[in-house]
Amino acid sequence: MEYLEELGDELADRGFRVRLTLPRGQSPSLHVMNPDASALTENILAEQGADGWWYWWSWAERIASADDVATAAERVALVLAVH
């Protein structure tokens, strides 16, 4: 949960809308939305693997190590950017 809070703070500083959710019986996730295009949203997970904690996309692909919040935020920002 702490890793998601850190990423949420970083993305909020970059102008994204973020909401931490804790669904009953499921892992917490960070809902991120581009305020300039509300259709551009993503749910980010943080999970521990054999090689440490990682941020994950909703489609089960790693974003970045949870120790590298800046890289994770940059990658999320690129995916949610208006092109």
TANORHU-V19096 format. One record per helix or strand of 2 or more residues. SS is the DSSP state (A for helix, B for strand). FROM is the first residue (numbers start at 1). TO is the last residue. If there is no record, write none. Layout:
SS/FROM/TO + SS/FROM/TO
//
This chain:
A/2/13 + B/17/21 + B/29/34 + B/37/49 + B/52/56 + B/62/65 + A/69/79
//
